[in-house]
Amino acid sequence: MPRFSVIVPVHKVQAYLHACLDSVLGQSYRDLEVIAVDDRSPDGCGAILDAYADRDERLRVLHLPENMGLGRARNAGMPHATGDYLLFLDSDDTLTPGALRALADRLDETGDPDVLVFDYARTYWWGGTRRNVLAHLLAESAGGTFTAAERPGILDLLMVVWNKAYRRDFVEREGFTFPPGYYEDTPWTFPVLLSAERIATLDRICLYYRQRRRGSILSTTSRKHFDIHEQYARVFRFVDARPALAHWRPFLHAKMGEHCLDILSKPDRLPPSDRAEFFRRTAEMFRAHRPEGVRVPAELRVLEGSYAGYVLRRHAGRAGGELGRRARQARTGTAARAARVRSALRRPLDPELAVYSAFSHRGVLGDPAAIHRAARELAPHIRGVWVLADEEQAAGLPPDTAYVLADSPGYRRVTERATYFVNNVNWSGSLVKRPGSVHVHTHQGTPLKFMGADLLGKPGARHGFDVPQMLRRADRWDYSLVANRHSELVWERAFPCHFTSLRSGSPRNDVLVGAGPDSGREVRARLGVPDGDTVVLYAPTRRDYRRDGLVERIDLARFAADLGEGRTLVVRLHPSLADGPARGLGLSELHRRGVLVDATDEPEVQDVLLASDVLVTDYSALMFDYALLDRPIVIHADDWDAYRASRGAYVDITAEAPGHVARSYRELAWLFDSGTWQDEEAARLRSAFRDRYGEFDDGHAAERVVRTLMLGEPMPDRTPGAARVPAQAGNRDLLTSS
């Protein structure tokens, strides 16, 4: 008896069916059967299914004599299922790699619950991917099992059948089946979740929910949307037949109202001539099923009135919103703002005010943070103010740190008066650079991939970037900080603006220069790394040949296992991937289970570098920073040609590598298994790399910036060959203008 029975109803999906079947039959977890139900599909789906069945005995095909619809096609497949658990997969969707293994592990961990709810991501025809916005509900329930009454938030998830695994004997015992109709998932999902005695969740994206360009069947204009009323009537009949579930009636009553109003609010769902009838039927059902003594939520009270009242209320809401928008525009219009700016610019600059920002106002981080710390010590008379995106960013600020919120009145006051501006990204276009102000751009590391004007020849990589605007903002730079001559040349070519290159080194990397083996002990303890373990840090970068930037190059669970006892795998994603689906594709779940450590949320990347013993990366600029630690680096370059072709690279990192290069996962695993990752050749490559790209890093970069640009002291000698000389050693100004 297999662990999973995957039931796939099939109708008019021949363009997507191969991908669907491949995603299931190609899973690393093999204990499954697939029951494909050909719902009298008029295209080539039947032949495709038969061809797959001839090649893989795990696939069984049922050819229905007539088209029965999605729900009843699923019903047709269920009697043939023999697996412990049922999965229902729509034939234009796909399972993610490793999904069934993750499901099987979670089922074992939770003792075979009645229902396991897992996560999904929407994939769009134009290449984008968006994770379920309520994924946090799965993470919050990741402990043991529960009932819907214990965690009612589980019912806020999308009411669909395909994001759950169902214990087959539970389904058979309760007699659950799908009704005919347009909204057949509703009278399945609510009864299942309300009846389940043990529900578990898996905070992992196991399914890609395809968003077709023309939308799903539920986004078409049709009277079939009236089906929603009968489907909720089925839900109420189910509850009525089970007195123990009576307390759910207020919840379901509200859900029904919300669902129907949502359909009515979308102008492309119902023909205009049917909208009044739909409202009337909804209102009748709302009144008929209203529980006694329950107060109707304010947003649903419109259903107690007439359709004319509903229309009037919606129009008034839209009109009010438009009036509010126009009023805001009037208050913050260009003329008013220009007058205020002119007035502010007549006031003198404050020579003791510096404004800092990092990573688009995400916190006190990176090079700007290092410079701020040095300024508080060396130039305490200069008041530093940070710009943050919102109050949430302020929660973990160091004590006595002044801040303003971006685009607030406080932001405008400090940016109109400050003398010093320190940032590792460009300031917004609305910020006016005043004569006498000093703009210091720190960048975010040594450039490997194309940047700035060099992106003009890479149309795929510059998608979403306005290069001319980027250069106009860079025209405000006075100083560009560099850690090596390579960076100096690249920035001056990629940003052809009038700034001066400052051979300061990278302030954020001062903590790495000369760091001892115990420097990361506190961070290792915080991450939960066992004493004595070798920490392998895996830090991949994003890909520009994929719209969402995410390409899974390594099976993390396999890599963690192959590293063996005494080694802990720590993963840190690229910041641009941290809030996307990447972590939901297994990383969060592997972290929860202790297979690896997800350090993506550690605020300072330098802390993570200090806590590690070896870096494995593809093309992340972190390698330039990490080389300062004089610890081994391994480059995993299995798609180097594609990366270089799509993004462009200033350095052939496979030819000038900081350590051994693996061209495949097999080579990567061998490097660690054999011990080659830390041999003499690795040390030789690392030494040459460090000398080339860390030539201005000596541990005094932040101090050098403050003394030179804020206190007006002479710049130390930074001629080639004078690298790693303490900041106090020289006195010759070697600033180089672009």
C-alpha positions, 0 to 999 in steps of 0.5 A: 500500500503506497503512502500517497494516492495523488488524484489528478482530474484532467480536462483541456490541459494538454499544454500543462499536463506534461509538467504536472505529471513530471512534477509528481512522477519525478519526486525523489519520494517514490512511494506513491500512486497516481490516479489520473482521471480523463474527464472526457477531455476533447484535446490530446490529454487522454493520449498523453496520459496513456503514454505516461502510463505505459512508461510508469506503472505507478500511473493509472488512467481512468477514461470517463465516458462523459464530462462530469466536471472537476468535483465528480472527476475527483470522486471517480478517482477516489475508489481506486486509491489505495494510499494512506493519504489522498492528494488532489492535484489540479492538472495545470498545477505542479508539485515542487521538488522534494514536496512528497518527501517533506509531506511524508516526514511531517506526517511521520513527525505528527503521528498521521493526522487526519489532515495535513495543510501545506503551503503553496505559491502562485506562479504567473505566466509572465514569470513571477512567483508569489507565496501565499500571504497567509503562510504565517498561519502554517508556521504558527501551528507548526508544533503538534496537531490541533482541531479547528476549534483550537486554531480557528485561523486555519479556516482563514486560508484559501478554501481549496482542496489541493493544499492538503493531504487527507488520511484516506480512512478518515475521508472514507469513514466520514463519507466525504465526496465532492458535489457538482458545481462551480465552487465544489471545494467549499462544501468539501473543505469546511466539513473536512476541517471542522470534522478533523480531530487532528490537523497538522501544518507544514510551513513549506511550499509544496505546490505551484498554483498556476495563474493563467493569463486569462484567469481561472474558470472562477474569474470568468463572467458567468451566471455559474457564480450563483452556484456559491449559494447552493454550495454554502447551503450544503455546508449549513446542512452538514453542520445542521446534521451534526449538533456538535458543530452548531457553534460554527454557524456564526463563523460560517454565516460570516464567511458566506457573506464575505465570500458572496460580497467578494464575488459581487465586488468584482465587475468581471464576475457577473453579467450586469443584468444578474448583479441585482439578482445575485445580491438579492439571493445572497441577502435572502440566504444571509437572513435565513441562516443568521444565528439568533443573538449574533451581531452582524459585523459592520462590513456585512450589514449591507446585506440587511438592506437593498441592492440599491443601498449596496450600490449607493454605498459602493459608489460613495466609498469610491467617490470618498476615496477619490476625494481623499486622494485629490485632497492629499494631492492638493496638500502635498502638491508639487507647487506647495512642496516646491515653495516649502523646499525653497524656504528650507534651502535658504536656511544654513546647513547644520555642520553637526548633523549626519543622516544615515540609511542602509538597504533602502531604510531597513535598519542600522546595518552595513557600512553606514552603521560602521561609520555611524559607530565610529563617528559616535566615538571620534566625532561625538559632536556630530549628531547622527540620524537614521532613516527607517522605512517604518516603526517596525524597523525601529524595534531593535535599534541600539540604545540612544539611536535617533531616527526618522521615518522615510518621507515624514516631516521629520525626514524632510527636516533633517535631509534639508539641513544635514551636512553629511549623507551616508548610504549604501543605496541611492537616496530617493529622487526627491532629495535635493542635494544642497551645495556644501553637503557631503554625500558618501556612498558606501556601496554594498561590497566589491562588484562581481556582476555588472552594475549601473551603466554597464547594465545597458547592454544586459536588458534582462538584468536591468528589468525593473531598473531605470538606469538613467534615473540611477545615474541622476541620483548618483550625480549627488555622490561626493565620495565613493568608498572602495576596498580595492583598485578593481572596485575603483575602476568599476564604479567609475565606469559603471557610474560616470558621475562627478565623485571622488573615490576614497580608498578607505576599505570597507567599514563593515569589514573592519570586524573581519580583519584580524578576527580570531577563531573564537570571534563568532562564538557568541553568534554560533551559540545564538544560532544553536550550533553544537560546540565543536562543529564545523560551520559550513555557510551556504550563501547563494545569490539571485539569478537574472535569467529567472524573473523571480531570481530564485534558482535552486542549485542545491538540494539543501537536505541532501547537502546537510546529510552529505556533510556528515556528523560534526558539520552544521550547514548554515544558509543565508539567502540573498536579501532580495529572496528573503521575503519571497517564496525561497524560504517556503520551498523547504528552507524554513521547514528544514530549519524547524526540524534542525536539519540546517540553520536558516540565518537569513534573518540575522541582521548583520551578515558579518556576524554570520561570516564570523560564525562560520568556518568555510563559505560555499557560494556561487557568485555572491559578493560575500566572497570578497568580504569572507576572504579577509577572514582567511578561511576556506571558500568553495565556489559552486559554479554549475551555471556560471555560463548562464549567469555571466551571459544574463547578468554580466561579470567583471571577473571570471570567478572560475579562473580567479577563484578564492578557492576550489571550484565545483562545476556540479553537486557531485564535485561539491560533495567530493570536495568536502568528503575528501578534505580538499576544500581546505588543502594547501591549494585552497590556501594559496588561491585564497591568499592571492584573492585576498591580496587582490581584493582586500588591498585597502582593508586593514581594520580601520576603514570606518575610522578613516572615513570619519577622520577624513570626511567629517574631521578634515584630517589628511587621508593616509597613504593608500598607494598600491603596496601600502595596504593594511597599514594602520590609519594613523601611519600616513598623511598624504591625501590620495583621493582619486576623482572619477 
